[in-house]
Amino acid sequence: MGTTTSLRPPLRVRLPVARPPADVGAPSFTVDGPLRGRTVGLRHEGSWRSWMLIVDEWQRYLRDDGARPHVLRAEGRVGGEGERTRKNVAAWAERVDCGVSGLGTCGSCTSNSVTDAVALERLRRPAVVAVCQEFETHARTMASFLGHPSLKILVLPYPLEGRPADDLRDIAAEYYPKFVELLGATR
């Protein structure tokens, strides 16, 4: 058997994947002042008893700090319910000066929480997304994918669900100052 020498140029293989997004993304905003007199959005999905209890506690803390809490219960993301949710999130984002979206404690809840926090940031309103430890990486990846790699993330202990109410109240008290700090606000 003889060897054949080919005079063809080398074959170039291209990968059928997109280039990763640039590290530069949309700006992140801060309150840079007191909470007093501001409307602060608190968003939940009605799914996690733990987060709803924390939201209830934070409403009280916000009122004590002179702010006006505005709670949104987001719902499903498909069909007619999804359309209503997107409209409700947009209206909520327009009404508040800043806010927190949560709770990221599963894959879809994390994705939806990040998406709704980004809705605030797109309107130049300071936003925080609250997620449990196990979903921090997913939240950061999702925020980067949406063009907001600097989205502020409040990382709560995991798991939250199933903890006694007194433990959740303690967590609410411990993490509220961290939430305010991430917003860049003062009390």
N, C-alpha and C positions, 0 to 999 in steps of 0.2 A: 504494500500500500504506500503510495506516495503522499507527500504532504502538499497541500495546495496553499499557496499564499494569496490572501485576499488583499485587494487594493482598495477595498471600501473603507471610508472613514469610520472611526469608532462610533458606536451607537450611543445616543444620549437618552437617558431615561429621565422623564420628568415625573415628579410626584404629583398626584391629583389632589393636593390639599392646599388650602389657602394659607398665606403667610400669617403668622401670629399678629394680633393687633399691636400697634405701637404702645409703649408704656405710657405715653402721654394721653390723657383723657380729659374729659370735661372737668371744669373746676369744681371744687367742693366749697360750700358756703358755711359761714358761722354767724351766730347771732351778734357777737361782739357787744354785748350789753346785758342789761337785766331782763329777767323773764317778766317782771311786772308790766302789766298792760298788754302783753302779747297773747295771741291765740295760738295754743300749742296743740297740734294734732296727735292723736293716739289712735293707731289703727290695729285692729285685730280681725280675725276671721270667724270668731264665734266657735272655734273648734277646740281650743285649748283652755280648759278651766284655769290652769296655772297663770297663763298670760292675762286672761280676763281679770283675775284677782289682782295681779300686779298693776294693770291699767286702772282698776278701781282705786287702788292705793295711790297711784301717781296722780290721779285726778285731784285727790285731796291735797297732796303735796303741792301741786301746781297752784291750786286756789290759795293755799297758805302763802305761796310766793307771789301772789298777786296776778297770776296768769289766768287765762280763760281756757280750760281744756275743751277740746272738740273731738269727740270719739266717732270713728267710722268703723262700722262692721262690714268688711268686704265679704263678698260671697263668691260663687262659682265663677269660672273663667271661660266657659264655653256656651255657645248658643245665646239665647235671649238673656239668660242670667249673666253671662259674661259681658254682654253689651251694657247691661245695667251697672255691673260692677265697675267697668271702665269709666262710665259716665259719673258714677258716684265718687270714684277715686279722683277724677279730674276736678269735680266740684269741691271736694274736701281739700285738695291741694291748693285750689284758688282761695279758699276761706281761711287757711291757717298761715301763720308767720313762719312756723318751723314745725317739726314733728318727728315722731318715731313710728316705724312700721314693724310689726312683728306678728307672729313669732315664727322664726325659723327653727323648727324642731322636727322637720321631715323634709324630704326633697322638694315636693311641690309647694309646701308652705314657705320654705326658704326662698324659692324662686319668686313666688308671688310677693313676699314681703320685700325683697330687694327691688323688684319691679315697681312697687308702689312707693318705696323710698326714693327711687330714681325719678318718679313723677314729681316729687317735691323739688328735688335738685334741678330738674329741667326748668322749673319756674323760679330758680334762684333762691329757693327757700332751704335753709339748713335742714338736713335730714340725717337721721340715724336709723339703722336697721338693727333690730334686736334678734339675735340668734343664739341657740344653745351651742356649747363647745363643739359637739360632734358635727355641726353644720357650718362652722366658720369658714373652712376651705371652700365649700360649695358657695357660700355667700360671696366670698371674695372673687371667685371665678365668675359667678353670675354678674356681679357689679362690673368687672372688667369687660365681660362680653357685651354689656349694655353701654360701654363707653365711660363708665364712672369708676375707675380703679381706686379713686380716693374716697369713695363712699365710706362714711364713718360707721363702724360696726361695734355694737355693744354685745360682748360675749357673756352670756349667762351660763350658769352651771347646767350640766346635763346629767340625768334627766330632771326636768322640772315637773312634768306631769306625774301625778301620783304622790307628790309630797303633801304633807299636812298643811292646812291653811296657815297655821302659825309660822311654819318654816318659809312659806311663800311671802308672808308679810315681812319677815326678816330680810329676805332676798330683795323685796321691793325697796325696803329702807336702805339696804346696802348699795344697791345699784342706781338708785335715783340720782345721787350726786354725780356718779360717773356719766349718766345720761346727760345731765345738765352741762357737765364739763365737755363732753363730746360735741354738744351743740355750740359750745363757745359762749355760753350764757353765764350770768351771775345770778345769785339768789337774793 
